[in-house]
């Protein structure tokens, strides 16, 4: 809550002071009602010292705008034309044409400012492209620069009449739309505050909910219980400032004296910031930052509502400045002398029931989308975890296979080869040789020494067998043995 208030207040102040900056320098429609000596001597000498104290307009090209204005103000010819050009001529581009008559030094500096601004925009475009994942994609700066209407992107090197015309029109349009955007932001703020309250109530049991509702109603009534608020810009409201802030007798109230007292910069106009300062006493009747029931964001909205109301009634030429003549004319109107009562924010809800319903539906849809997104991310996470587990299992199997091969190499044991013929494994040759050796040893001693079968050495016996085995591809049986061996085999069966 505190951070929202801080952001909102800073944002509001930037907007107000921005208008003062832009309109005092560019949109002056009347000559300043002060003496010639003050204009030529004092104001000309103090002018260069004022820009550092100016406040950000809130525009993304604020620095560029202020620097251009500052350098144009240094040119005497342009400064004179500025003070003698009305609002309509400025909007039609007549003031921009005076750029052709400024000094060479000023034009050179404006060229440099424009080149710096174009480079800044290119850097921003590239940074945005990188954030969106397009690091390796070529950026078409010329195409993207089209979105910045306050300068001529086709000529990035020199500041021309078209650049000044674009800058004036863009700043005027953007700042005029700022009020509408601010009201929309405040409406969203109020609806979100109500939405959060409703959500909180759903988390409570019946007794707690009842207590919370009672507390809420109590705070509303307490906030609404304040002194009468004077109509902004009315005689009663200004007389109160005259008496309490200026310390003067209300019976001696004089509009012209009042105007001169509160024209703090002495330029002969009430800008928006000076007007808002007049409403401080009224706002203090309604809002106190130490009270739980008072919302400082709402106070800033109330302040701006008051300023807009006075501008609509008094600013007849719609240049967002109140001249002395406009002010004096307004003090003679019935609305100034006998104003209607001023309805504060608690009497004017910022949103309708239909807008609140649509807002909550939008929030519900956003929450649903976020939940779906969360589910999708969880599924992706589970799938990645499953794949990781499979990879870990494969890694373990591979390590075990490598360790097994290392053990085989260490023991110098080679796995016996197998020959496959028509899907059947052939018994190992060594096994056949061992069986024949056992049978040979099992023969009777006398049979081995018979005259028909002279004694053979094991080497002589196995050599012919080993020669026949590879040729036939099958293990040698008794039938394939030489005749002497067949008789020996038969003799084994006839032994008792």
Secondary structure, DSSP 8 states (H G I E B T S, - for coil): -HHHHHHHHHHHHHHHHHHHHHHHHH---S--SS-HHIIIIIIHHHHHHHGGG----S-TTHHHHHHHHHHHHTSHHHHHHHHT--HHHHHTTTTGGGGGGS-HHHHHHHHHHHHHHHHHHHHHHHHHHHHTT-TTS---HHHHHTT-TTS-TT--S---HHHHHHHHHHHHHHHHTHHHHHHHHHHHHHHHHHHHHHHHHHTS-HHHHHHHHHHHHHHHHHHH-------TTSHHHHHHHHHHTT---GGG--HHHHHHHH-TT-SSEE-HHHHHHTTHHHHHHH--TT-TT--HHHHHHHHHHHHHHHHHHH-TT-SS-EEHHHHHHHTTSHHHHS------GGGS-SS-HHHHHHHHHHHHHHHHHHHHHHHHHHHHHHHHHHHHHHHHHHHHHHHHHHHHHHHHHHHT-------EETTEE---HHHHHHHHHHHHHHS-HHHHT-TTS----HHHHHHHHHHHHHHH-S---GGGS-HHHHHHHHHHHH--
